[in-house]
Structures are given as structure tokens and as C-alpha cells.
Amino acid sequence: CLSMDEWQPYRREVKPETLLDAWRPWLEARVIEVGYSAQILFQELRVKGFTGSYETVKRFVAPFRVLADRAALCQTRFETAPGEQAQVDYGQIRVQFRSQPARVHLFVMTLGYSRRGFYSDSGNEQMGTFLEAHERAFDHFGGLCRTMLYDRPRIVWETGKEGKPGRWNPTFWRFSEHWGFEPRLCAAYRAQTKGKVESGVRYVKCNFVPGRSFVDIIDFGEQLQQWPSGMSDTRIHGTVHQRPIDRFAAEQPALVPIGGHRPFGDCLEVSRIVADD
């Protein structure tokens, strides 16, 4: 292996099973679709007329499962060009105020190229505060990225029911059109897709909160706003090995400018049912 010009993954030779030969092309494609489930394949094969045993199907699936498990251990980090993508997420933090413990909702937007982040406390995770936090982030960066990556909260994506396809939340979709960015969803049940902003939420929990005391939510917010300039923007980032504020100098000119753009709330039209008076 050491003498080879390039690495080649180990591939176990799949010994042919006579009873499965007729279905081999279909099996090799279907095994991935069913998540390497020998039980599902066995049930589907029985419908097709397969007369062999479940153990025969298990032996067929085993090498494919091994390759999939090994492939999952190695990942290629997805990098974006300046101004191309930002990632958005909410987190929750338990803190101790002077009067009582409290749960603080944390909005984080992280620029994909520079890793510079915007952090804001929120009283809730409802649509109004969510969109307002976006606009404060745009103002903080002096622009916005062309695409925004999200998880699948209901204020962003409405999951379809009874087999119907999902759709963008109408209010959120109008917000994205108003500001001119393309929203995108990360892969379901895969936090690594938006790992940059996931790291930002964890960074606040582990580096901002410990050792600090807060009087109330106002004091928490004021300290949080002062924290990036003295810590998160100026530390050496563990992945890019540069200060986010230095990389931001190259990213900021690539952001879509916001000069003269009206806030979304100024032009939002809503319908209400009211009394006659």
C-alpha cells in the first residue's frame, strides 16, 4: 500500500450467490436506496420470486455495508467562495441571571468563507424575531451572501403531510425575495451540512458564557454584542488558521450591498380579520 502512487480503498470480493445472480444488477442499485437493509431486500425479493434464505441476502449485503461504514468515517469539508454562502441557526443556552436561571435563545449567522459570525439573543424563535435578526446581521456585515443555508424549522420549511411535498414558509420566502438571496436546506438529520454555524453556536456556549455573570437579558445582550470584537473575530480559527476579521476583509467586497434597501417589515402586507368597528 505504501508503494502505491495513490490510495485505493479496500474492496472485498463479493462471492456470487447462485440464487441471487438473476437479481444482482437490481440488488446493487437497490441496496443503497434501502439503507443496506437485508430484511427489506429479502421481503422484496420474495415478492419477485426469490426462493433462497434470508442468510443468503445478508451475506450479499454485508460487504456493501462495510464499505458504507468506512466511507462515512471520511468527509471532505465543503468550502465556499467569498460572499457565496452564509449559514443560519438557532441555539439555546441555559444561563444564570441575578434573579433566576433562564433559557436564552441564540441566533447565529456565520459567513462561510471568513467564518465571521453575528450573534444575537432572542426572546423566542418566532418569525418576527427571526427575520429581524437577519436584518441586523446584514447591517452588521454591511451586506449579505447570495445563498443562505438553513436547517428545517417550521418558520423556514413547512413539511408536507400525508405524502404531500413540503414547501417554503410563504412569509419567509417573501423575505428571501425581498432581500434577493437564495435559501437552501441542509440535508435532513445531518448537522454536519451546516457545521460552520453549528460550531458558532457551540463556540458561544463554551467560550462566551463560562466565567461570566449576567444581571438580566439586557445585560446578556450587551455583553454578547461586545464579545466578537475582542474574541470571536480576532482569534485564530481552528479550521482556516486565520483570524475571521482578516478573512472578512476579502469577503466583504463580495457581499451583496444593502444600501438603501428598505426593511422587510415596511413593505409586508398581511391580512387580518377584524370587528366591524
C-alpha positions in Angstrom: 0.0 0.0 0.0 2.8 2.4 0.9 4.4 2.0 -2.5 1.3 2.7 -4.5 1.0 6.1 -6.3 -2.4 6.8 -4.9 -4.6 5.3 -2.2 -7.1 2.7 -3.3 -9.9 1.6 -0.9 -10.0 -2.0 0.1 -12.8 -3.8 -1.7 -13.9 -7.2 -0.5 -14.5 -9.6 -3.4 -18.2 -10.3 -3.5 -18.6 -14.0 -4.0 -21.5 -14.8 -6.3 -24.6 -16.5 -4.9 -26.1 -18.6 -7.5 -29.7 -17.9 -6.3 -29.1 -14.1 -6.5 -27.5 -14.0 -9.9 -30.7 -13.1 -11.7 -31.3 -10.1 -9.4 -27.7 -8.9 -9.0 -28.0 -5.7 -11.1 -31.2 -4.7 -9.3 -29.8 -5.5 -5.9 -26.6 -3.5 -6.4 -28.7 -0.4 -7.1 -31.4 -1.1 -4.6 -29.1 -1.9 -1.6 -28.2 1.8 -1.2 -31.8 3.0 -1.6 -33.0 0.8 1.3 -30.1 1.8 3.6 -28.3 -1.6 3.3 -31.3 -3.4 5.0 -31.1 -7.1 4.2 -34.6 -7.5 5.7 -36.2 -5.1 3.2 -34.3 -6.6 0.3 -35.3 -10.1 1.4 -39.0 -9.1 1.5 -38.9 -7.5 -1.9 -37.1 -10.5 -3.4 -39.7 -12.9 -2.1 -42.3 -10.9 -4.0 -40.2 -11.2 -7.1 -40.0 -15.0 -6.7 -36.7 -15.5 -4.8 -36.7 -18.9 -3.1 -33.5 -18.5 -1.1 -32.9 -17.8 2.6 -32.6 -14.6 4.5 -29.0 -15.5 5.3 -28.1 -15.5 1.6 -29.3 -12.0 1.3 -27.4 -11.0 4.5 -24.2 -12.3 3.1 -24.8 -10.3 -0.1 -25.4 -7.0 1.8 -22.6 -7.4 4.3 -19.7 -6.1 2.1 -21.7 -3.2 0.9 -22.5 -2.2 4.5 -18.8 -2.4 5.4 -17.9 0.0 2.6 -20.6 2.4 3.5 -19.5 2.5 7.2 -15.9 3.1 6.2 -16.9 5.9 3.7 -18.8 7.6 6.5 -15.6 8.0 8.5 -14.0 10.2 5.9 -15.6 13.5 4.8 -14.5 16.4 2.5 -15.1 19.8 4.1 -17.2 22.0 1.8 -15.7 25.4 1.3 -17.3 28.4 -0.3 -16.0 31.5 -2.1 -16.2 35.0 -0.5 -19.8 36.2 -0.3 -21.2 32.9 -1.7 -22.9 31.4 1.4 -23.9 32.1 5.0 -25.3 29.6 7.4 -28.0 30.4 9.9 -29.1 28.5 13.0 -30.7 28.9 16.4 -29.4 27.5 19.7 -30.5 27.6 23.3 -28.3 28.4 26.3 -29.0 28.0 30.0 -27.7 30.9 32.0 -28.0 32.3 35.5 -29.3 35.8 35.8 -29.1 37.6 39.2 -32.7 36.8 40.0 -33.2 33.3 38.5 -31.9 30.8 35.9 -33.2 31.3 32.3 -33.1 29.9 28.9 -31.8 32.3 26.2 -32.5 31.7 22.5 -29.4 32.5 20.4 -29.5 33.5 16.7 -26.2 32.9 14.8 -25.3 33.7 11.3 -21.8 32.6 10.1 -20.2 33.7 6.8 -18.9 30.6 5.0 -15.7 32.0 3.7 -14.4 34.2 6.5 -16.1 32.4 9.4 -17.0 35.7 10.9 -20.2 35.4 12.9 -23.1 37.5 14.1 -24.6 36.6 17.4 -27.8 37.8 18.9 -30.0 36.9 21.8 -33.7 36.4 21.1 -36.7 36.2 23.3 -38.2 33.5 21.1 -37.7 31.7 17.8 -40.8 33.1 16.1 -40.9 34.5 12.6 -40.8 38.2 13.6 -37.6 37.9 15.7 -36.1 35.5 13.2 -36.4 37.9 10.3 -35.4 40.9 12.4 -32.2 39.1 13.4 -31.4 38.5 9.8 -31.7 42.2 9.0 -29.5 43.2 12.0 -26.9 40.6 10.7 -27.0 42.2 7.2 -26.4 45.6 8.8 -23.6 44.2 11.0 -21.7 42.7 7.9 -22.6 45.6 5.6 -24.1 43.2 3.1 -25.4 39.6 2.7 -24.4 36.4 0.9 -26.0 35.1 -2.2 -27.2 31.9 -0.6 -28.3 31.1 3.0 -28.2 27.6 4.4 -30.8 26.6 6.9 -32.0 23.6 9.0 -35.7 22.7 8.6 -37.5 24.8 11.3 -41.2 25.4 10.6 -40.6 29.1 10.1 -38.4 28.3 7.1 -39.8 25.0 5.7 -43.3 23.5 6.0 -43.1 19.7 5.9 -45.7 18.1 3.7 -48.4 16.0 5.4 -49.9 12.7 4.2 -47.3 12.2 1.4 -47.6 15.8 0.1 -44.3 17.6 -0.8 -43.0 20.3 1.6 -42.8 23.9 0.7 -41.1 27.1 1.9 -42.9 29.1 4.5 -44.7 31.8 2.4 -43.6 34.7 4.7 -40.0 33.5 4.8 -40.0 33.0 1.0 -41.2 36.6 0.5 -38.5 37.8 2.9 -35.8 36.0 0.8 -37.2 37.5 -2.4 -37.2 41.0 -0.8 -33.6 40.8 0.1 -32.5 38.8 -3.0 -30.9 35.8 -1.5 -31.4 32.1 -2.3 -32.4 30.0 0.7 -31.2 26.4 0.8 -31.9 23.5 3.1 -29.3 21.3 4.7 -29.6 17.6 4.4 -32.2 16.1 6.8 -30.8 14.7 10.1 -27.3 15.8 9.1 -25.9 18.6 11.3 -22.5 18.5 9.5 -24.1 20.1 6.5 -24.2 23.4 8.4 -21.2 22.7 10.5 -19.8 26.2 10.3 -22.8 27.7 12.1 -23.1 24.7 14.4 -19.6 25.4 15.5 -20.6 29.1 16.1 -23.4 28.1 18.5 -21.1 25.7 20.3 -18.4 28.4 20.5 -20.8 30.8 22.2 -21.8 28.2 24.8 -18.2 27.1 25.5 -16.3 30.4 25.2 -18.6 33.3 25.9 -20.9 32.0 28.7 -18.4 30.3 31.1 -17.0 32.6 33.8 -19.4 35.5 33.1 -22.3 36.8 35.2 -25.4 38.4 33.9 -27.9 40.7 35.6 -30.7 40.1 33.1 -31.3 39.5 29.4 -30.4 43.1 28.6 -27.0 42.7 30.2 -26.5 39.4 28.4 -27.2 41.0 25.1 -24.9 43.9 25.7 -22.0 41.6 26.6 -22.7 39.4 23.7 -22.5 42.3 21.3 -19.1 43.4 22.7 -17.7 39.9 22.7 -17.0 39.3 18.9 -14.6 42.3 18.5 -12.5 41.1 21.4 -12.6 37.4 21.0 -14.5 35.6 18.2 -13.5 37.9 15.4 -9.8 38.1 16.4 -8.9 34.5 17.5 -7.1 32.2 15.1 -9.8 30.0 13.7 -9.1 26.3 14.1 -10.0 25.3 10.5 -8.7 28.2 8.3 -5.9 29.1 10.7 -6.5 32.8 10.2 -8.4 35.5 12.1 -12.0 35.8 10.8 -11.7 39.6 10.8 -8.7 39.3 8.4 -10.5 37.0 6.0 -13.6 39.2 6.2 -11.5 41.9 4.5 -11.5 39.8 1.4 -15.2 38.7 1.8 -16.9 42.0 2.5 -16.4 43.4 -1.1 -18.1 40.2 -2.4 -21.2 40.6 -0.3 -24.4 41.9 -1.9 -24.7 45.6 -0.7 -27.8 46.6 1.3 -27.5 50.4 0.9 -30.9 52.0 0.6 -32.8 48.7 1.0 -36.0 49.0 3.0 -36.6 46.7 5.9 -38.9 43.8 5.1 -41.5 45.0 7.7 -42.0 48.3 5.9 -43.5 46.6 2.9 -45.0 43.5 4.4 -48.7 43.0 3.6 -50.7 40.9 5.9 -54.4 40.0 6.2 -56.4 40.3 9.4 -60.0 39.5 10.4 -61.3 42.5 12.4 -64.6 43.5 14.1 -67.0 45.8 12.3 -65.8 48.8 14.4 
